Amino acid sequence: MGKQNSKLAPGTIEELSKQTQFSEQELRQWYVDFTQDFPKGYVKLDEFEKMYEGFFPDGDASKFARHVFHAFDINGDGHIDFREFVCGLNATLRGSVEQKLQWAFRVYDIHEDGYISKEEMKDIISAIHKVTGDKRKAGNERTLQQEIDDVFRRMDKNADQKISNKEFIESAAKDPGLVTLLELHQVTPSK
């Protein structure tokens, strides 16, 4: 993955079609679009940030874009190749509720330790407020802390001050209001 040239290996489209909810035709079009935008065959962080700025012109997308980039960059090589891009899009656009929540957990789990701490939650929620242009919430420390406390009250079932992947998935799947509270629906651009 990562620093490959923009040519796909034979059978990649067919393989991705089996792994995702995209048809071969859709994948071919995604590939054409991807290589037009990123001729090297991968997206670097600065390019990804610029792309997100275009999606959210009224807010500051840079911080949130870094977190989303991390979620897409599965192998951690600092680049998002076509396979990683398509798999991330599949999870966010066409995945099951559980796949979408798994992907969202990756965004929130900044330290990649399998848990979301209050510090990580604060970092992501404040980034979401900035990207959505909600200046009222973005600068209000008290409102932010209330949101974090509410999320932890509803998700941290064993009260250990961290949210596990299991707690995150189970809580959000049972409580659609949590997805709204986490504002995940507002920061997932679509094509």
C-alpha positions as CSV (number, residue, x, y, z in Angstrom):
1,M,0.0,0.0,0.0
2,G,1.0,3.6,0.1
3,K,3.8,4.7,-2.1
4,Q,2.9,2.6,-5.1
5,N,2.5,4.0,-8.6
6,S,-0.9,4.8,-9.8
7,K,-1.3,1.5,-11.7
8,L,-3.5,-1.1,-10.1
9,A,-2.4,-4.7,-10.0
10,P,-4.5,-7.1,-12.1
11,G,-7.6,-8.3,-10.3
12,T,-7.6,-5.5,-7.7
13,I,-11.0,-4.0,-8.9
14,E,-12.6,-7.5,-8.8
15,E,-11.1,-8.1,-5.3
16,L,-12.3,-4.7,-4.0
17,S,-15.7,-5.4,-5.4
18,K,-15.9,-8.5,-3.3
19,Q,-14.6,-6.8,-0.2
20,T,-16.9,-3.7,-0.4
21,Q,-20.4,-2.7,-1.4
22,F,-19.2,-1.0,-4.6
23,S,-19.7,-2.5,-8.0
24,E,-16.7,-3.0,-10.4
25,Q,-18.1,-0.2,-12.5
26,E,-18.2,2.2,-9.5
27,L,-14.7,1.2,-8.5
28,R,-13.3,1.8,-11.9
29,Q,-14.9,5.3,-11.8
30,W,-13.6,5.9,-8.3
31,Y,-10.1,4.9,-9.6
32,V,-10.3,7.2,-12.5
33,D,-11.3,10.1,-10.2
34,F,-8.7,9.1,-7.6
35,T,-5.8,9.0,-10.1
36,Q,-6.9,12.3,-11.7
37,D,-6.8,14.0,-8.3
38,F,-3.8,12.1,-7.0
39,P,-1.6,11.0,-10.0
40,K,1.0,9.4,-7.8
41,G,-1.5,6.8,-6.7
42,Y,-1.8,8.0,-3.1
43,V,-2.9,10.9,-1.0
44,K,-0.6,12.7,1.5
45,L,-1.8,14.4,4.6
46,D,-1.5,17.9,3.2
47,E,-3.5,17.0,0.1
48,F,-6.1,15.3,2.3
49,E,-6.4,18.5,4.4
50,K,-6.9,20.6,1.3
51,M,-9.6,18.2,0.1
52,Y,-11.4,18.5,3.5
53,E,-11.2,22.3,3.4
54,G,-13.1,22.1,0.1
55,F,-15.8,20.0,1.7
56,F,-16.2,22.3,4.7
57,P,-15.4,25.9,3.6
58,D,-17.2,27.5,6.5
59,G,-15.1,25.8,9.2
60,D,-11.5,24.8,10.1
61,A,-11.1,21.3,8.7
62,S,-7.4,20.8,9.2
63,K,-7.4,19.2,12.7
64,F,-10.4,17.0,11.9
65,A,-8.9,16.0,8.5
66,R,-5.8,14.7,10.3
67,H,-7.9,12.4,12.5
68,V,-9.9,11.2,9.5
69,F,-6.7,10.7,7.5
70,H,-5.4,8.5,10.3
71,A,-8.5,6.4,10.1
72,F,-8.1,5.9,6.4
73,D,-4.4,5.2,6.6
74,I,-4.8,1.6,7.8
75,N,-1.1,0.6,7.5
76,G,0.2,3.8,9.0
77,D,2.6,4.6,6.2
78,G,1.6,8.3,6.0
79,H,-0.3,7.8,2.7
80,I,-3.8,6.8,1.7
81,D,-3.6,4.6,-1.4
82,F,-6.6,3.7,-3.5
83,R,-7.4,0.5,-1.6
84,E,-7.4,2.3,1.8
85,F,-9.5,5.1,0.3
86,V,-12.1,2.7,-1.1
87,C,-12.3,0.7,2.1
88,G,-12.8,3.9,4.1
89,L,-15.4,5.1,1.8
90,N,-17.2,1.8,1.9
91,A,-17.4,1.9,5.6
92,T,-18.6,5.5,5.7
93,L,-21.0,5.5,2.8
94,R,-22.2,1.9,2.4
95,G,-21.2,0.0,5.4
96,S,-23.4,-1.5,8.0
97,V,-24.1,0.4,11.2
98,E,-21.4,-1.6,12.9
99,Q,-18.9,-0.9,10.1
100,K,-19.6,2.8,10.3
101,L,-19.2,2.7,14.1
102,Q,-15.9,0.7,13.8
103,W,-14.6,3.3,11.4
104,A,-15.8,6.1,13.7
105,F,-14.0,4.4,16.6
106,R,-10.8,4.5,14.6
107,V,-11.2,8.3,14.2
108,Y,-11.7,8.8,17.9
109,D,-9.0,6.4,19.1
110,I,-6.2,8.8,18.4
111,H,-3.6,6.9,20.4
112,E,-4.6,3.5,18.8
113,D,-4.7,1.8,22.1
114,G,-8.2,0.3,21.7
115,Y,-9.8,2.9,24.0
116,I,-11.1,6.4,23.8
117,S,-10.0,8.6,26.6
118,K,-11.7,11.9,27.7
119,E,-8.7,13.7,26.2
120,E,-9.2,12.0,22.8
121,M,-12.9,12.7,22.9
122,K,-12.3,16.3,23.7
123,D,-9.8,16.6,20.8
124,I,-12.2,15.1,18.3
125,I,-15.4,16.9,19.4
126,S,-13.6,20.2,19.4
127,A,-12.3,19.5,15.9
128,I,-15.8,18.6,14.8
129,H,-17.1,21.9,16.2
130,K,-14.4,23.7,14.2
131,V,-15.0,21.8,11.0
132,T,-18.7,22.4,11.1
133,G,-18.1,26.1,11.7
134,D,-20.0,26.0,15.1
135,K,-18.0,28.8,16.7
136,R,-20.5,29.0,19.6
137,K,-19.5,25.4,20.6
138,A,-15.9,25.4,19.4
139,G,-14.8,28.0,21.9
140,N,-17.0,27.1,24.8
141,E,-15.0,24.9,27.2
142,R,-17.9,24.3,29.5
143,T,-20.2,23.1,26.7
144,L,-17.5,20.9,25.4
145,Q,-16.9,19.3,28.8
146,Q,-20.7,18.7,29.2
147,E,-20.8,16.9,25.9
148,I,-17.8,14.7,26.8
149,D,-19.3,13.9,30.3
150,D,-22.6,13.0,28.6
151,V,-20.9,10.7,26.1
152,F,-18.9,9.0,28.8
153,R,-22.0,8.7,31.1
154,R,-23.8,6.9,28.2
155,M,-21.0,4.8,26.8
156,D,-18.5,4.0,29.6
157,K,-20.5,1.1,31.0
158,N,-17.8,-0.1,33.4
159,A,-16.9,3.5,34.6
160,D,-13.2,3.1,34.0
161,Q,-12.8,6.5,32.4
162,K,-12.2,5.1,28.9
163,I,-14.5,3.8,26.2
164,S,-13.6,0.5,24.7
165,N,-14.4,-0.5,21.1
166,K,-17.1,-2.8,22.4
167,E,-18.7,-0.1,24.6
168,F,-18.6,2.4,21.7
169,I,-20.2,0.0,19.2
170,E,-22.8,-1.4,21.5
171,S,-23.8,2.0,23.0
172,A,-24.0,3.8,19.7
173,A,-25.9,1.0,18.0
174,K,-28.5,1.0,20.8
175,D,-28.7,4.8,21.2
176,P,-29.0,6.7,17.9
177,G,-28.9,9.9,20.0
178,L,-25.3,9.2,20.7
179,V,-24.4,9.3,17.0
180,T,-26.1,12.7,16.9
181,L,-24.2,13.8,20.0
182,L,-20.9,12.7,18.5
183,E,-21.9,14.6,15.4
184,L,-20.6,11.9,13.1
185,H,-23.4,12.5,10.5
186,Q,-22.2,16.1,10.0
187,V,-18.5,15.4,9.1
188,T,-18.7,12.6,6.6
189,P,-18.5,14.1,3.1
190,S,-20.0,12.2,0.3
191,K,-19.1,12.2,-3.4
